[in-house]
Amino acid sequence: MSPISAFPSGISDPPDDVAGAVRLTVDGRGIFGVWRRPAVARRPVLVFLHDGLGSVGTLRKFPAQLGEAMGLPAFAYDRLGYGRSDDVDRFPADFMGDAADRLERVLDAAGIEDCCLVGHSDGGTVALLHGARYRGRVRAIVTIAAHVRRDELTYGQVLRHQKMVEDGEVPDWMARFHGARAEHLLRNWAEVWQRTLYDSWDISEEIASIGVPLLSMQGSEDAYGLPSQLASIGAAVPHARTEMIAGLGHFPQLEDPERIVALAQGFLEPYCR
């Protein structure tokens, strides 16, 4: 998910420079990526996956902060339809599964053979699905506010966002990060999530096959996912470590970056030596 009203206020826009930017070709389409910390031989890469209305830009300083703390390369990219990557007419029904499959080819195109995944919201769900479907490249996974099942709170927010599209209430920050495609993206996202959550969407059975170490976090004040999301991840992946972060909302990595960096670093370091 990627809530509109819950995006933290008081955080300045990212600078316009795109040092470390790369343009990848994946499935014949252009993917915009950024090395927030450059690749280093024989060291795993931290790969960051943005939320459902986000981009490389909305990740802010988080990739660089965690990369700096761990002394590791950090790479982030815009999924198709987002930011500076190529546009799409309509998201497929299994849009997060589609993104999880494409991630394998994005890593190939970026030359990343050894990595850890760090995903927020929809990006966290993409990370979980990728971890369940692919082996050998990913050492560990960290998710923040990931969704794995139908949630009445989430569904209600999707309907609210759909109404915002219909009323022409596309927020200014989306135009800053996505340009002229902002309205199309919001409509695309709201419609596909409405289809996804309408019945009995639940990926718990699929993610049960995750074999790598997993840390899943969620803010206790997350207005876009019930605590049962975190409980469902823990039940599906018994070896997972789950952390409910007191006092934080849907963007813990922006609301209290030092705390989230410390938690992610402490978890990942044993697997990145």
Backbone as CSV, one residue per row, in Angstrom:
resi,resn,N_x,N_y,N_z,CA_x,CA_y,CA_z,C_x,C_y,C_z
1,MET,0.842,-1.198,0.000,0.000,0.000,0.000,0.881,1.253,0.000
2,SER,0.279,2.382,-0.318,0.978,3.656,-0.272,-0.033,4.751,-0.006
3,PRO,-0.311,5.011,1.262,-1.360,5.956,1.597,-1.023,7.369,1.168
4,ILE,-2.038,8.138,0.829,-1.839,9.524,0.444,-1.702,10.387,1.689
5,SER,-2.704,10.375,2.535,-2.708,11.292,3.661,-1.662,10.942,4.708
6,ALA,-1.155,9.710,4.702,-0.214,9.304,5.743,1.233,9.587,5.372
7,PHE,1.503,10.140,4.172,2.889,10.427,3.813,3.391,11.495,4.757
8,PRO,4.536,11.275,5.429,4.984,12.181,6.482,5.152,13.615,5.980
9,SER,4.663,14.552,6.759,4.849,15.957,6.423,6.160,16.450,7.020
10,GLY,6.604,17.605,6.565,7.808,18.193,7.123,9.095,17.587,6.621
11,ILE,9.033,16.735,5.601,10.241,16.141,5.032,10.433,16.750,3.652
12,SER,11.580,17.379,3.431,11.800,18.086,2.177,11.916,17.115,1.014
13,ASP,11.651,17.624,-0.185,11.807,16.822,-1.382,13.271,16.450,-1.564
14,PRO,13.542,15.326,-2.226,14.922,14.933,-2.466,15.571,15.892,-3.452
15,PRO,16.901,15.998,-3.458,17.572,16.862,-4.428,17.343,16.360,-5.845
16,ASP,17.510,17.267,-6.797,17.258,16.930,-8.192,18.360,16.072,-8.805
17,ASP,19.537,16.071,-8.188,20.629,15.307,-8.786,20.345,13.816,-8.699
18,VAL,20.867,13.062,-9.639,20.669,11.626,-9.674,22.028,10.946,-9.817
19,ALA,22.937,11.313,-8.941,24.246,10.662,-8.949,24.053,9.169,-8.763
20,GLY,24.772,8.385,-9.552,24.649,6.939,-9.461,23.500,6.368,-10.259
21,ALA,22.810,7.207,-11.058,21.651,6.743,-11.819,22.070,5.837,-12.971
22,VAL,21.240,4.829,-13.239,21.453,3.930,-14.373,20.124,3.718,-15.078
23,ARG,20.202,3.416,-16.356,19.007,3.084,-17.133,19.158,1.642,-17.600
24,LEU,18.309,0.768,-17.095,18.365,-0.644,-17.431,17.296,-0.978,-18.458
25,THR,17.552,-1.991,-19.261,16.529,-2.505,-20.171,16.130,-3.898,-19.699
26,VAL,14.864,-4.043,-19.344,14.334,-5.303,-18.816,13.043,-5.618,-19.566
27,ASP,12.986,-6.784,-20.176,11.815,-7.172,-20.967,11.499,-6.129,-22.040
28,GLY,12.540,-5.501,-22.560,12.363,-4.504,-23.602,11.878,-3.155,-23.106
29,ARG,11.798,-2.968,-21.794,11.307,-1.710,-21.209,12.410,-1.061,-20.383
30,GLY,12.308,0.266,-20.249,13.308,1.017,-19.508,13.020,1.058,-18.019
31,ILE,14.011,0.705,-17.222,13.918,0.742,-15.763,14.954,1.735,-15.243
32,PHE,14.491,2.705,-14.442,15.376,3.698,-13.842,15.846,3.189,-12.485
33,GLY,17.142,3.142,-12.281,17.717,2.718,-11.009,18.773,3.691,-10.528
34,VAL,19.069,3.628,-9.243,20.087,4.499,-8.645,20.920,3.702,-7.651
35,TRP,22.227,3.796,-7.796,23.148,3.258,-6.796,23.357,4.339,-5.743
36,ARG,22.713,4.187,-4.599,22.881,5.150,-3.507,24.239,4.973,-2.828
37,ARG,24.760,3.763,-2.894,26.163,3.481,-2.569,26.655,2.519,-3.634
38,PRO,27.851,2.770,-4.180,28.298,1.992,-5.348,28.577,0.534,-5.033
39,ALA,28.487,-0.289,-6.075,28.782,-1.714,-5.939,30.230,-1.928,-5.528
40,VAL,30.457,-2.955,-4.739,31.798,-3.329,-4.279,31.968,-4.824,-4.534
41,ALA,33.081,-5.198,-5.121,33.324,-6.603,-5.446,33.231,-7.475,-4.197
42,ARG,32.565,-8.608,-4.353,32.437,-9.631,-3.310,31.688,-9.148,-2.072
43,ARG,30.844,-8.147,-2.229,30.004,-7.690,-1.124,28.544,-7.722,-1.572
44,PRO,27.636,-8.203,-0.725,26.223,-8.223,-1.110,25.670,-6.808,-1.247
45,VAL,24.672,-6.675,-2.087,24.024,-5.387,-2.333,22.705,-5.324,-1.580
46,LEU,22.430,-4.198,-0.943,21.115,-3.952,-0.361,20.215,-3.415,-1.469
47,VAL,19.150,-4.129,-1.787,18.244,-3.749,-2.871,16.933,-3.277,-2.247
48,PHE,16.555,-2.039,-2.539,15.401,-1.409,-1.911,14.213,-1.352,-2.879
49,LEU,13.036,-1.725,-2.370,11.805,-1.795,-3.153,10.785,-0.828,-2.568
50,HIS,10.368,0.148,-3.376,9.494,1.218,-2.896,8.051,0.769,-2.733
51,ASP,7.257,1.644,-2.129,5.851,1.336,-1.838,4.970,1.510,-3.062
52,GLY,3.659,1.350,-2.862,2.719,1.239,-3.971,2.483,2.491,-4.770
53,LEU,2.713,3.667,-4.197,2.638,4.915,-4.954,3.970,5.638,-4.913
54,GLY,4.998,4.914,-4.529,6.299,5.525,-4.321,7.242,5.404,-5.496
55,SER,8.507,5.638,-5.216,9.549,5.644,-6.234,10.896,5.638,-5.532
56,VAL,11.954,5.669,-6.317,13.281,5.849,-5.738,13.299,7.088,-4.847
57,GLY,12.640,8.160,-5.311,12.642,9.408,-4.565,11.957,9.330,-3.224
58,THR,10.833,8.588,-3.122,10.108,8.535,-1.851,10.816,7.679,-0.809
59,LEU,11.808,6.913,-1.240,12.622,6.186,-0.262,13.533,7.130,0.514
60,ARG,13.663,8.356,-0.012,14.452,9.398,0.639,15.884,8.925,0.882
61,LYS,16.359,9.164,2.093,17.755,8.847,2.420,17.937,7.439,2.974
62,PHE,16.827,6.712,3.115,16.892,5.409,3.787,17.898,4.442,3.160
63,PRO,17.913,4.257,1.827,18.908,3.331,1.266,20.345,3.722,1.598
64,ALA,20.651,5.019,1.473,22.008,5.463,1.780,22.323,5.310,3.261
65,GLN,21.338,5.567,4.116,21.559,5.465,5.557,21.881,4.032,5.979
66,LEU,21.084,3.076,5.487,21.330,1.684,5.855,22.616,1.187,5.203
67,GLY,22.841,1.568,3.940,24.072,1.176,3.278,25.294,1.705,3.994
68,GLU,25.235,2.953,4.429,26.355,3.556,5.158,26.585,2.846,6.481
69,ALA,25.517,2.570,7.205,25.640,1.911,8.509,26.284,0.535,8.380
70,MET,25.988,-0.169,7.270,26.492,-1.527,7.097,27.736,-1.599,6.221
71,GLY,28.110,-0.471,5.621,29.247,-0.476,4.718,29.008,-1.314,3.480
72,LEU,27.758,-1.287,2.966,27.376,-2.115,1.825,26.843,-1.257,0.679
73,PRO,26.947,-1.758,-0.557,26.315,-1.080,-1.693,24.800,-1.029,-1.499
74,ALA,24.175,0.001,-2.043,22.722,0.165,-1.933,22.159,0.560,-3.288
75,PHE,21.160,-0.192,-3.739,20.554,0.027,-5.059,19.040,0.107,-4.920
76,ALA,18.434,1.067,-5.596,16.971,1.195,-5.624,16.543,1.457,-7.058
77,TYR,15.310,1.095,-7.373,14.823,1.332,-8.736,13.323,1.583,-8.728
78,ASP,12.868,2.263,-9.792,11.440,2.502,-9.996,10.842,1.329,-10.750
79,ARG,9.789,0.713,-10.216,9.104,-0.326,-10.965,8.414,0.274,-12.190
80,LEU,8.077,-0.564,-13.146,7.394,-0.081,-14.349,6.108,0.660,-13.963
81,GLY,5.907,1.815,-14.563,4.742,2.623,-14.258,4.996,3.669,-13.186
82,TYR,6.203,3.686,-12.640,6.543,4.573,-11.531,7.733,5.470,-11.873
83,GLY,7.765,6.638,-11.238,8.945,7.480,-11.291,9.443,7.730,-12.702
84,ARG,10.699,7.331,-12.950,11.336,7.583,-14.241,11.464,6.317,-15.088
85,SER,10.857,5.239,-14.644,10.813,4.034,-15.477,9.702,4.163,-16.512
86,ASP,9.697,3.265,-17.494,8.675,3.319,-18.540,7.278,3.149,-17.956
87,ASP,6.314,3.726,-18.639,4.927,3.680,-18.192,4.276,2.346,-18.585
88,VAL,3.128,2.067,-17.994,2.308,0.916,-18.375,0.868,1.391,-18.516
89,ASP,0.122,0.748,-19.411,-1.275,1.126,-19.597,-2.127,0.734,-18.398
90,ARG,-1.906,-0.489,-17.925,-2.709,-1.001,-16.810,-1.914,-2.061,-16.073
91,PHE,-1.988,-2.040,-14.744,-1.304,-3.061,-13.961,-2.007,-4.408,-14.140
92,PRO,-1.246,-5.510,-14.257,-1.885,-6.830,-14.305,-2.522,-7.164,-12.962
93,ALA,-3.473,-8.078,-12.971,-4.182,-8.427,-11.733,-3.221,-8.866,-10.641
94,ASP,-2.234,-9.672,-10.999,-1.214,-10.109,-10.047,-0.019,-9.161,-10.147
95,PHE,-0.259,-7.885,-9.905,0.763,-6.884,-10.184,1.985,-7.011,-9.287
96,MET,1.802,-7.456,-8.053,2.967,-7.612,-7.179,3.721,-8.904,-7.501
97,GLY,3.013,-9.951,-7.882,3.684,-11.157,-8.348,4.449,-10.904,-9.631
98,ASP,3.844,-10.105,-10.510,4.511,-9.724,-11.753,5.795,-8.958,-11.455
99,ALA,5.727,-8.044,-10.499,6.908,-7.275,-10.109,7.966,-8.162,-9.457
100,ALA,7.519,-9.174,-8.697,8.465,-10.101,-8.066,9.225,-10.901,-9.111
101,ASP,8.533,-11.320,-10.161,9.200,-12.046,-11.241,10.154,-11.125,-12.002
102,ARG,9.716,-9.904,-12.267,10.571,-8.976,-13.015,11.800,-8.595,-12.192
103,LEU,11.682,-8.571,-10.877,12.828,-8.252,-10.032,14.020,-9.147,-10.338
104,GLU,13.771,-10.411,-10.600,14.864,-11.324,-10.921,15.626,-10.837,-12.159
105,ARG,14.896,-10.311,-13.124,15.530,-9.825,-14.349,16.140,-8.435,-14.155
106,VAL,15.577,-7.637,-13.256,16.196,-6.354,-12.909,17.562,-6.587,-12.266
107,LEU,17.624,-7.553,-11.365,18.907,-7.869,-10.720,19.924,-8.330,-11.749
108,ASP,19.488,-9.155,-12.698,20.385,-9.571,-13.778,20.908,-8.361,-14.540
109,ALA,20.001,-7.467,-14.922,20.379,-6.306,-15.724,21.319,-5.375,-14.970
110,ALA,21.145,-5.303,-13.651,21.999,-4.435,-12.825,23.307,-5.113,-12.436
111,GLY,23.463,-6.384,-12.784,24.685,-7.107,-12.448,24.776,-7.479,-10.980
112,ILE,23.625,-7.653,-10.336,23.584,-7.970,-8.907,23.361,-9.470,-8.733
113,GLU,24.363,-10.170,-8.254,24.280,-11.625,-8.078,24.172,-12.046,-6.622
114,ASP,24.324,-11.101,-5.713,24.352,-11.405,-4.282,23.725,-10.215,-3.565
115,CYS,22.619,-10.436,-2.840,21.921,-9.275,-2.294,21.049,-9.628,-1.095
116,CYS,20.560,-8.574,-0.437,19.482,-8.641,0.541,18.386,-7.702,0.055
117,LEU,17.138,-8.092,0.231,16.015,-7.268,-0.193,15.447,-6.498,0.993
118,VAL,15.156,-5.215,0.774,14.543,-4.369,1.796,13.346,-3.696,1.135
119,GLY,12.132,-4.122,1.488,10.943,-3.635,0.810,9.953,-2.978,1.745
120,HIS,9.363,-1.874,1.281,8.360,-1.151,2.060,6.978,-1.289,1.426
121,SER,5.978,-1.664,2.216,4.580,-1.737,1.803,4.423,-2.678,0.605
122,ASP,3.921,-2.201,-0.542,3.836,-3.078,-1.712,5.204,-3.657,-2.046
123,GLY,6.256,-2.858,-1.874,7.616,-3.352,-2.111,7.983,-4.479,-1.170
124,GLY,7.444,-4.458,0.044,7.673,-5.557,0.978,6.984,-6.823,0.513
125,THR,5.771,-6.686,-0.003,5.065,-7.837,-0.541,5.797,-8.405,-1.744
126,VAL,6.303,-7.525,-2.608,7.108,-7.970,-3.758,8.331,-8.753,-3.270
127,ALA,8.978,-8.269,-2.230,10.153,-8.962,-1.690,9.793,-10.346,-1.172
128,LEU,8.665,-10.455,-0.481,8.232,-11.757,0.040,7.947,-12.734,-1.097
129,LEU,7.246,-12.275,-2.114,6.918,-13.153,-3.242,8.180,-13.562,-3.999
130,HIS,9.104,-12.645,-4.160,10.357,-12.992,-4.833,11.124,-14.026,-4.018
131,GLY,11.179,-13.829,-2.707,11.882,-14.776,-1.848,11.283,-16.162,-1.884
132,ALA,9.967,-16.230,-2.088,9.294,-17.531,-2.172,9.535,-18.213,-3.510
133,ARG,9.736,-17.434,-4.567,9.800,-17.988,-5.921,11.222,-18.247,-6.423
134,TYR,12.207,-17.575,-5.842,13.568,-17.649,-6.393,14.572,-17.979,-5.297
135,ARG,15.608,-18.694,-5.689,16.623,-19.158,-4.752,18.020,-18.783,-5.246
136,GLY,18.940,-18.661,-4.290,20.349,-18.614,-4.630,20.989,-17.249,-4.674
137,ARG,20.209,-16.177,-4.814,20.794,-14.853,-4.950,20.567,-13.994,-3.696
138,VAL,19.419,-14.183,-3.068,19.032,-13.354,-1.928,19.471,-14.006,-0.624
139,ARG,20.234,-13.263,0.181,20.706,-13.783,1.476,19.655,-13.644,2.579
140,ALA,18.940,-12.532,2.578,17.966,-12.249,3.633,17.004,-11.189,3.138
141,ILE,15.874,-11.070,3.834,14.822,-10.130,3.450,14.378,-9.328,4.667
142,VAL,14.174,-8.028,4.456,13.562,-7.159,5.462,12.333,-6.519,4.834
143,THR,11.190,-6.600,5.492,9.991,-5.923,5.006,9.488,-4.943,6.052
144,ILE,8.891,-3.870,5.567,8.286,-2.842,6.420,6.873,-2.608,5.914
145,ALA,5.881,-2.879,6.749,4.461,-2.641,6.412,3.996,-3.433,5.193
146,ALA,4.476,-4.659,5.045,4.040,-5.497,3.927,2.621,-6.017,4.169
147,HIS,1.915,-6.303,3.070,0.575,-6.888,3.124,0.609,-8.284,2.520
148,VAL,-0.071,-9.229,3.166,-0.090,-10.601,2.655,-1.496,-11.191,2.562
149,ARG,-2.509,-10.445,3.005,-3.865,-10.989,3.003,-4.890,-9.860,2.953
150,ARG,-6.125,-10.245,2.624,-7.213,-9.268,2.626,-7.357,-8.668,4.019
151,ASP,-7.614,-7.389,4.054,-7.660,-6.643,5.304,-8.732,-5.573,5.121
152,GLU,-9.762,-5.582,5.944,-10.861,-4.638,5.772,-10.395,-3.186,5.918
153,LEU,-9.417,-2.946,6.787,-8.878,-1.600,6.935,-8.210,-1.156,5.636
154,THR,-7.387,-2.030,5.085,-6.712,-1.738,3.822,-7.724,-1.507,2.706
155,TYR,-8.704,-2.382,2.609,-9.691,-2.279,1.535,-10.453,-0.963,1.614
156,GLY,-10.770,-0.547,2.838,-11.453,0.730,3.010,-10.620,1.895,2.510
157,GLN,-9.328,1.843,2.739,-8.448,2.906,2.269,-8.332,2.895,0.745
158,VAL,-8.331,1.710,0.160,-8.293,1.619,-1.302,-9.530,2.294,-1.897
159,LEU,-10.686,2.025,-1.317,-11.912,2.651,-1.807,-11.855,4.165,-1.655
160,ARG,-11.263,4.629,-0.581,-11.131,6.072,-0.363,-10.224,6.692,-1.429
161,HIS,-9.146,5.998,-1.737,-8.226,6.503,-2.761,-8.892,6.507,-4.139
162,GLN,-9.722,5.488,-4.400,-10.447,5.447,-5.656,-11.356,6.675,-5.792
163,LYS,-11.995,7.052,-4.691,-12.855,8.236,-4.717,-12.036,9.504,-4.930
164,MET,-10.846,9.531,-4.369,-9.993,10.700,-4.573,-9.646,10.866,-6.049
165,VAL,-9.408,9.733,-6.724,-9.145,9.797,-8.165,-10.364,10.363,-8.888
166,GLU,-11.523,9.826,-8.565,-12.759,10.257,-9.222,-13.040,11.733,-8.982
167,ASP,-12.627,12.234,-7.813,-12.859,13.645,-7.477,-11.715,14.546,-7.944
168,GLY,-10.712,13.960,-8.585,-9.586,14.747,-9.078,-8.655,15.246,-7.998
169,GLU,-8.585,14.535,-6.879,-7.770,14.970,-5.747,-6.424,14.245,-5.724
170,VAL,-5.679,14.366,-6.792,-4.348,13.759,-6.851,-3.371,14.684,-6.120
171,PRO,-2.653,14.180,-5.136,-1.796,15.047,-4.318,-0.600,15.596,-5.088
172,ASP,-0.172,16.789,-4.688,0.952,17.443,-5.354,2.232,16.614,-5.277
173,TRP,2.431,15.905,-4.138,3.700,15.179,-4.001,3.820,14.071,-5.043
174,MET,2.687,13.519,-5.485,2.764,12.479,-6.510,3.262,13.054,-7.835
175,ALA,2.840,14.271,-8.157,3.330,14.911,-9.377,4.826,15.173,-9.278
176,ARG,5.311,15.488,-8.093,6.751,15.743,-7.933,7.569,14.488,-8.192
177,PHE,7.047,13.332,-7.796,7.809,12.094,-7.929,7.497,11.314,-9.205
178,HIS,6.321,11.562,-9.810,5.912,10.778,-10.974,5.582,11.625,-12.201
179,GLY,5.642,12.934,-12.068,5.389,13.796,-13.205,3.959,13.709,-13.702
180,ALA,3.802,13.799,-15.021,2.468,13.860,-15.626,1.682,12.565,-15.475
181,ARG,2.363,11.472,-15.137,1.658,10.187,-15.012,1.004,10.002,-13.646
182,ALA,1.091,10.984,-12.754,0.645,10.809,-11.372,-0.813,10.355,-11.283
183,GLU,-1.707,11.032,-12.020,-3.124,10.659,-11.952,-3.342,9.250,-12.495
184,HIS,-2.684,8.925,-13.596,-2.826,7.590,-14.187,-2.330,6.519,-13.216
185,LEU,-1.212,6.793,-12.558,-0.667,5.834,-11.602,-1.631,5.622,-10.440
186,LEU,-2.143,6.705,-9.891,-3.064,6.579,-8.759,-4.303,5.784,-9.147
187,ARG,-4.836,6.058,-10.321,-6.018,5.324,-10.786,-5.686,3.841,-10.989
188,ASN,-4.563,3.581,-11.654,-4.118,2.218,-11.918,-3.965,1.444,-10.620
189,TRP,-3.304,2.077,-9.662,-3.014,1.434,-8.375,-4.294,1.156,-7.587
190,ALA,-5.183,2.160,-7.513,-6.422,1.988,-6.756,-7.301,0.905,-7.379
191,GLU,-7.358,0.879,-8.693,-8.195,-0.118,-9.360,-7.653,-1.526,-9.177
192,VAL,-6.333,-1.708,-9.299,-5.793,-3.063,-9.182,-5.873,-3.555,-7.741
193,TRP,-5.666,-2.666,-6.769,-5.789,-3.101,-5.379,-7.242,-3.429,-5.044
194,GLN,-8.164,-2.689,-5.644,-9.578,-3.001,-5.401,-9.915,-4.390,-5.929
195,ARG,-9.397,-4.715,-7.099,-9.627,-6.062,-7.648,-8.937,-7.118,-6.798
196,THR,-7.729,-6.808,-6.341,-6.947,-7.772,-5.560,-7.615,-8.091,-4.231
197,LEU,-8.116,-7.062,-3.560,-8.640,-7.245,-2.206,-10.130,-7.570,-2.165
198,TYR,-10.776,-7.560,-3.318,-12.228,-7.702,-3.311,-12.675,-9.030,-2.716
199,ASP,-11.984,-10.111,-3.031,-12.431,-11.431,-2.588,-11.640,-11.940,-1.394
200,SER,-10.740,-12.857,-1.662,-10.062,-13.535,-0.550,-8.560,-13.621,-0.787
201,TRP,-7.974,-12.532,-1.260,-6.536,-12.512,-1.527,-5.754,-12.874,-0.278
202,ASP,-4.839,-13.831,-0.395,-4.012,-14.269,0.723,-2.824,-15.026,0.147
203,ILE,-1.617,-14.504,0.355,-0.421,-15.148,-0.192,0.347,-15.915,0.884
204,SER,-0.293,-16.145,2.028,0.391,-16.828,3.138,0.938,-18.185,2.721
205,GLU,0.145,-18.936,1.984,0.579,-20.273,1.582,1.811,-20.198,0.678
206,GLU,1.828,-19.231,-0.226,2.980,-19.125,-1.128,4.239,-18.692,-0.389
207,ILE,4.141,-17.707,0.500,5.361,-17.219,1.147,5.887,-18.197,2.196
208,ALA,5.109,-19.242,2.505,5.590,-20.259,3.453,6.855,-20.952,2.957
209,SER,7.124,-20.865,1.657,8.312,-21.516,1.105,9.576,-20.666,1.218
210,ILE,9.475,-19.467,1.788,10.671,-18.635,1.978,11.646,-19.366,2.887
211,GLY,12.876,-19.511,2.416,13.865,-20.226,3.206,14.921,-19.342,3.820
212,VAL,15.056,-18.105,3.338,16.115,-17.228,3.835,15.652,-16.513,5.101
213,PRO,16.577,-15.968,5.875,16.197,-15.192,7.059,15.288,-14.021,6.694
214,LEU,14.299,-13.772,7.529,13.299,-12.744,7.249,13.008,-11.938,8.508
215,LEU,13.080,-10.609,8.364,12.627,-9.680,9.398,11.476,-8.883,8.821
216,SER,10.315,-8.932,9.472,9.163,-8.144,9.042,8.775,-7.183,10.155
217,MET,8.653,-5.907,9.787,8.313,-4.848,10.742,7.014,-4.166,10.332
218,GLN,6.328,-3.608,11.310,5.121,-2.822,11.054,4.952,-1.825,12.179
219,GLY,4.523,-0.605,11.850,4.248,0.387,12.883,2.931,0.100,13.577
220,SER,2.902,0.282,14.872,1.670,0.006,15.627,0.539,0.956,15.248
221,GLU,0.890,2.118,14.677,-0.120,3.103,14.298,-0.363,3.107,12.781
222,ASP,0.011,2.046,12.114,-0.188,1.944,10.666,-1.682,1.973,10.357
223,ALA,-2.117,3.012,9.662,-3.534,3.160,9.333,-3.928,2.411,8.079
224,TYR,-2.977,1.686,7.486,-3.231,1.028,6.218,-2.997,-0.478,6.289
225,GLY,-2.947,-1.007,7.479,-2.818,-2.445,7.647,-3.029,-2.827,9.099
226,LEU,-3.868,-3.809,9.327,-4.107,-4.294,10.688,-2.890,-5.058,11.217
227,PRO,-2.757,-5.151,12.538,-1.667,-5.948,13.110,-1.669,-7.396,12.639
228,SER,-2.814,-7.866,12.169,-2.904,-9.245,11.684,-2.030,-9.480,10.455
229,GLN,-1.649,-8.415,9.734,-0.723,-8.594,8.614,0.600,-9.153,9.126
230,LEU,1.127,-8.551,10.168,2.392,-9.007,10.736,2.245,-10.401,11.325
231,ALA,1.129,-10.642,12.005,0.887,-11.964,12.575,0.797,-13.028,11.486
232,SER,0.205,-12.683,10.355,0.080,-13.637,9.247,1.440,-13.985,8.663
233,ILE,2.326,-13.013,8.564,3.676,-13.288,8.067,4.390,-14.240,9.016
234,GLY,4.276,-13.966,10.321,4.924,-14.825,11.304,4.382,-16.243,11.297
235,ALA,3.081,-16.374,11.079,2.482,-17.705,11.038,2.883,-18.458,9.777
236,ALA,3.000,-17.743,8.665,3.338,-18.387,7.396,4.804,-18.781,7.329
237,VAL,5.662,-17.954,7.926,7.118,-18.187,7.882,7.606,-18.289,9.334
238,PRO,7.545,-19.472,9.929,7.827,-19.610,11.356,9.205,-19.128,11.788
239,HIS,10.189,-19.179,10.888,11.519,-18.726,11.284,11.667,-17.206,11.204
240,ALA,10.627,-16.497,10.706,10.702,-15.044,10.568,10.732,-14.374,11.937
241,ARG,11.448,-13.280,11.986,11.408,-12.408,13.160,10.435,-11.283,12.837
242,THR,9.448,-11.055,13.690,8.479,-9.991,13.461,8.600,-8.947,14.567
243,GLU,8.480,-7.681,14.168,8.625,-6.569,15.104,7.496,-5.568,14.893
244,MET,6.633,-5.409,15.903,5.657,-4.340,15.881,6.318,-3.121,16.527
245,ILE,6.456,-2.032,15.757,7.204,-0.868,16.209,6.248,0.131,16.847
246,ALA,6.344,0.272,18.145,5.415,1.119,18.893,5.522,2.578,18.465
247,GLY,4.349,3.186,18.263,4.270,4.623,18.036,4.503,5.089,16.615
248,LEU,4.799,4.172,15.686,5.078,4.571,14.313,3.945,4.149,13.386
249,GLY,3.838,4.858,12.249,2.767,4.608,11.314,3.199,3.787,10.118
250,HIS,2.764,4.195,8.938,3.001,3.408,7.730,4.395,3.610,7.134
251,PHE,5.107,4.639,7.571,6.433,4.943,7.039,7.483,4.954,8.160
252,PRO,7.672,3.856,8.864,8.616,3.854,9.981,10.028,4.307,9.598
253,GLN,10.473,3.948,8.391,11.831,4.279,7.977,12.022,5.772,7.760
254,LEU,10.928,6.525,7.605,11.010,7.974,7.481,10.666,8.662,8.794
255,GLU,9.798,8.045,9.578,9.361,8.630,10.833,10.432,8.526,11.921
256,ASP,11.163,7.429,11.941,12.237,7.226,12.920,13.356,6.436,12.250
257,PRO,14.092,7.078,11.317,15.084,6.343,10.531,16.182,5.697,11.361
258,GLU,16.629,6.352,12.400,17.701,5.771,13.221,17.261,4.443,13.834
259,ARG,16.050,4.402,14.312,15.526,3.184,14.937,15.395,2.055,13.922
260,ILE,14.865,2.372,12.743,14.652,1.335,11.740,15.976,0.884,11.134
261,VAL,16.886,1.811,10.908,18.218,1.429,10.412,18.897,0.500,11.407
262,ALA,18.815,0.817,12.681,19.452,-0.023,13.698,18.851,-1.428,13.725
263,LEU,17.520,-1.524,13.618,16.868,-2.833,13.620,17.267,-3.641,12.386
264,ALA,17.234,-3.001,11.224,17.586,-3.706,9.983,19.058,-4.102,9.989
265,GLN,19.908,-3.192,10.427,21.347,-3.488,10.469,21.639,-4.648,11.405
266,GLY,21.057,-4.605,12.612,21.300,-5.674,13.568,20.854,-7.022,13.062
267,PHE,19.754,-7.026,12.310,19.258,-8.287,11.760,20.119,-8.776,10.609
268,LEU,20.495,-7.893,9.699,21.155,-8.305,8.449,22.642,-8.605,8.614
269,GLU,23.302,-7.947,9.533,24.763,-8.067,9.586,25.277,-9.491,9.687
270,PRO,24.675,-10.377,10.477,25.192,-11.747,10.531,25.162,-12.478,9.188
271,TYR,24.311,-12.031,8.276,24.167,-12.713,6.988,24.935,-12.009,5.865
272,CYS,25.648,-10.949,6.218,26.334,-10.132,5.188,27.840,-10.087,5.391
273,ARG,28.371,-11.014,6.133,29.815,-11.019,6.381,30.556,-11.751,5.279
